[in-house]
């Protein structure tokens, strides 16, 4: 059950437990407050009492759950959850203030999500694209974020197959134009790209591109920066260096991109143990697990404010 909820809510296993606790405590608080308020009405138990009580707890429950969610650090989750629930029953509204088309309403006559409010993301990748796939899956049904373009520097890379399967446009870039030409800025603008995610992209980002997208380019690195970063430090080379140095910990770093390799402001880090029995391959598996677990969630928090 936990795994199903984790996939449905797109949260970690620990978050599932915290969210369920919040539901339970919020429900208990709703019942307690509802009964106290009913005592103040002076109504005798009967049909009218039941109707009023149901109306009360329907109003109290969202407030109670939101209040309980604050100390548990889950306010953002429950705010979105309750808003989504409201839209489903016709109470909430979309960005235009009109119901979302359920309950028999012809959704074709209602305003849809304003595409100008959508963050159009380009994923830059050089390899198989496992992180790209996780990001695509995570934002698949999210109107606020759209993976609009895959950019790759290696013909035949696995990420291009993912782009084709997902019906996402892709472009293959070449060095001369990227570093000494227009850095493909015109092509990115033609897809309305306003944010770039590097997911295993091995080329340094040119200054021209950084100037056009200031604080709008994010990279994930398979080590705990500032250690084991810099030119040539990627993939297995990082894991080999970590093990050779006898490190007890490694991890991932999600950071903004600037003109220096692996140097930009750190957004998020997650750690894993490095055991004496670890090899570069086994450490890589741990790192991939951290990437897949955290990268989509961190990007969601960054892109949806």
N, C-alpha and C positions, 0 to 999 in steps of 0.2 A: 504493500500500500504506500509506504514511504517513497519508493522509487517512482510510482505513478504520479504522486503529488509533486515530487521534485521536478519531474518533466513538465507537468501541467502548469505549475506556477513558475518554473524556470528559476528555482532557488537551490541553495545547498541543502544537504541532508539535515544539518543543524538548524537551518532556518525553518524547515518543515516542522520540526519539533517545537520551536518557539512560536510559530504561527498557530499551531494546533492548541498550544497552551493559551495563547491570546484569545482564540475563539472560545475556549472553555471558560476562562475567567470572565470574558466579556459577556458571555451568555448568562452566567451566574449573576453577574452584576445587574444585567438587564431584568432578570426575574425578580431580584431583590428590590430594585428601585420601583419596578412596575407594581408590585404588591403594596409597597408603602404608599404609593400615589393612589392606588385603588382604595385603600383604607380611608384616605382623606375625602373621597367622593361621597362616602356614606351609602353607596349602592349595595343592595343585598345581592347575593350570588344568584344569578339567573342568566337569561339570554342577553339582556342588556349589559350586565356585568362582563360577560364573556366578550361581547363585541367591543366594549370600551377598553378592556384589558388587551385585546389583540391589537387595537389601534395604538395603544400606549407603547407596548413593547416593540411594535414595528418602528415607532419613532425613536424610542430609547436605544435600541440595539446598535445602530450605526455609531451613535455618539459614545456609547459605553465601550464598544470595541476600539474606536479611535483613541479614546482616553487610555485604555489599557495598553494599546500598542506603543504608546510613547516611551514608557520605561523599558519596554522590551526591544526598542529600536526598530520597530516594524511599521512605523506610521506611514511611510511612503507606500509600502505594499498594500496596507489596508485602505488607504485613501484611494488608490487605483482600483482595488477590489470592489469597494463600495460604489464607486462611480460606475464601474462596469455593470454591477448588479442593478443599479438604478436604471441604466440605459436599457437593460434587458426587460425590465418590467414597465418601461415607458415613462419612468419618473425623471431620469437624467436627460441630458441633452448632449449633442455633439458640439463642435466648435461654433456652429451657426445658430445654436439655441433651438434646434428642431430635433424631435425624437429620431432614433436611429432606424426606423422603418420596421420594427417588429410589431407584434400584436395586430397583424392583418393590414397594416398601413402599407401602401404601395411605395416602396423605398425609391422607385425610379423618379418620383416627383420631388424627393427631398434633396437638399444640398448635400454633397459628399464632402469628404475631408479636403480642405483647402491645400492643394499641393505646395503652395508657397510656404506653408507651415511645416513641411516635411524636410528633414535633413537628408540630403542625397549623399550617400557615402560611396567612395571608391576604395576598394580593397586592393592594395599592391601586394603581390606575392610572387615568389620565384620557384616554389616547389609543388608538393602534392596538394597543398591547400586545405589541410585538416582544420586549421583554425578558421580559414575563410568559410568552410562549410558550417562550422559551429555558429559563426556570426550570422550567416544567411538563415540558418534554422531559427536562431533566437529572434531575429527581427522579421521573420516571414509574414506575420499577421499584424505587424505594428505600423499603424498609419503615420506615426511620427518620425520613423526612421526607415529609409529604403536603401538597400544595397543596389545601387544603380549601375555600377561599372566594376569590372575586374581588370586590373592592369598587371601585365606580366612581362618580364624581360627574357623569358626562356621559351621559345617555341616548343611545343610538345609537353610542357609542364602539366602536371596533374590538375592544377587549379583551373586550367583552361577547359578541361573536361567537365569540371564542376560547373563552370560558367555556362557551358553549352547545355548541360542537363537541367540547370535551373532557369534557363532562358534569360540569362543576364548578359548584356553586351560586354564584350571584352576587346582590349587592344593589346597588341604586342609592341613594346617600345624598343628602340635601338639607341645605343650609347651616344652617337654623335648628336642627334637631335635632343636627347634628354639632358646632356651636360653642356652642350655648346649651342644648341638651338633654342627653341621656345619652351623646352622642358614639358612639352605636351599640355601646356596651360590652356591653349585654345580648345583642344579636344576635351579636356576636363570640363571647361565652361560649357561646351556644347551639350554635355549631359547634366548640366546644372549642379555639378559637384560642389558641395560646400564643406565637406569634411573628408579626410583621408586617413585610412587605417593601414598601417604596415603590418602584415601578418606573414612573416618569413620572407621579407623582401631584402635582397642582399646588396643592392646598390645604395650608395650614399645619396641622400636627397639634395639636389642642387639648391643654391641660395635663392635663385629666381622663383622656385616653387614655394619655398618657405615664406618668402615675402608676400606672395599672393594668398597663402593660407597660414597666417600667423596664429599660433596656438590652435591650429586646426588639423595638425598632423600628429598622429600617435603611433608609437611603435611598441612591440612587445619583445623583450630580450630574455634569453634563457639562463639568466644568472642574476645575482643580487648586485646590481650596479651600485656604486661605481666600479666594483671589482669585476674583472673578466669581461670588460667591454672594450670597444675600440675597433679599429680597422682589422679585418681578418678574424675577428672573434664571433663566430656564429656556429650553430649546430654542434656537431660532435667535437669540434675544436674547443668549444667552451667547456664541455663536460670532461674532456681529457685533461684540460688545464686544472679544473677544479679538483679532480681526483688526484692528479700528480702533486698538487699543493697540499694534499692531506686535509682539505677542508671538511668540517663536520656538518656544514649546512650549504645548501644551494637553494635555488628558487627561481622565481620569475620577477621581472620588473616591467611595469607598464609606464611609459613616460612620453612626454611631449618631445617632438623632434626639433632640434636646432641645427646650426651649421657644423657642429662637431659630432663625430660618431658617438652614439650612446651617451649623450651628455645632457640632454634636456631635462627639465624639471620632472621629478618622479611623481607619478600619480598614485601608484599602488604597487605593493610587493607582497609576495606569498612565499613561504619557506618550506623546504622539505629536508629531512635528514639525509646525510651522505654516509652510508655504512662502509665498513672496511671491505665488505664483499661486493660492493657496487662496481660495475663496469660502466664505461661510457654509454652503452646501450641501456642498461637498467636504469641509470640516472636519467637518460633521455626520456624513458617511459614515465618516470615520476614527474619530470618537468612538463611533458605533454599533458599529463593528468591535471596539473595545476593550471596550465594554459586553458584547457577546455572547460575547466570548472569556473575560472574567474574572469577570463577575458570578455566573454559576452556580457556578463553582469556589470563589470566595471564600465564597459562602453555604454551600456544602457544608462547607468547613473550619470555618466558624463554627457551623453547626448540628449537625454530627456530630463529637463530641469523644471 
